[in-house]
Structure formats: structure tokens, C-alpha cells
Amino acid sequence: MSNKATFEENLQELETIVAKLEQGDVALEDAIVEFQKGMVLSKDLQKTLKEAEETLVKVMQADGTEVEMDA
């Protein structure tokens, strides 16, 4: 069983961090830590979306080769 969070779990955590920072009642040191965690989550989410997009734009040919779909 993997300990890696799902895309949805990471997105929810990022949304929680953003909401906390938007409230503005976070100590500066805590805000910096939360911001850094948010940036890491954001980069991971962007990577996951890019990989999903790359997968979706490919279609398998009958012989097993992949070709780019026309947009």
C-alpha cells in the first residue's frame, strides 16, 4: 500500500493552506512554512496534471504504437 497522497488529497491540502494564509491570522514563521508546503504541493499537482495531459493526448494504434491526437 502506497503512502503517497492522491491528487485530490494534495489539492485539498493546498486549498486548506491557501484558506489559512488568506485569513491572515497566522504568525509570520508559520506562514512561511505553510507557503513553502503549498509551493511543493503546487509543483507536484502541476506535474501530475502535465503527466495526465500527456497520457490523454496519445492514442494506441492497432500495432501498439502511440501517436499524438490532433487537437
C-alpha positions in Angstrom: 0.0 0.0 0.0 1.4 3.4 -1.0 1.7 6.3 1.4 1.7 8.8 -1.4 -1.3 11.1 -1.3 -3.7 11.2 -4.2 -4.1 14.2 -6.4 -7.3 15.1 -4.7 -5.8 14.8 -1.2 -2.9 17.1 -2.3 -5.4 19.6 -3.8 -7.5 19.6 -0.6 -4.3 20.2 1.5 -3.3 23.1 -0.8 -6.8 24.6 -0.6 -6.6 24.4 3.2 -3.2 26.1 3.3 -4.4 28.9 1.0 -7.5 29.4 3.1 -5.3 29.6 6.3 -3.0 32.1 4.7 -5.8 34.2 3.3 -7.3 34.6 6.8 -4.1 36.5 7.7 -4.0 35.4 11.4 -1.0 33.1 11.0 2.3 34.0 12.6 4.9 35.0 10.1 7.1 32.0 10.7 4.1 29.6 10.4 3.0 31.5 7.2 6.4 30.9 5.6 6.4 27.2 6.4 2.8 26.9 5.1 3.7 28.8 2.0 6.7 26.5 1.3 4.5 23.4 1.8 1.9 25.0 -0.6 4.6 25.6 -3.2 5.8 22.0 -3.0 2.2 20.8 -3.3 1.5 23.1 -6.2 4.5 21.8 -8.2 3.5 18.2 -7.5 -0.1 18.9 -8.7 1.2 20.6 -11.8 3.5 17.7 -12.6 0.6 15.2 -12.1 -1.7 17.3 -14.4 1.1 17.5 -17.1 1.6 13.8 -17.0 -2.1 13.1 -17.2 -2.4 15.5 -20.2 0.5 13.8 -22.0 -1.2 10.4 -21.4 -4.6 11.7 -22.7 -3.2 13.1 -25.9 -1.9 9.8 -27.0 -3.9 7.0 -28.6 -2.8 3.5 -29.1 -2.6 2.2 -32.7 -3.6 -1.3 -33.5 0.1 -2.3 -33.6 0.7 -0.8 -30.2 2.5 2.3 -31.3 1.4 5.7 -29.8 0.6 8.7 -31.9 -0.4 12.2 -31.0 -4.0 13.0 -31.4 -5.0 16.0 -33.5 -6.4 18.8 -31.3 
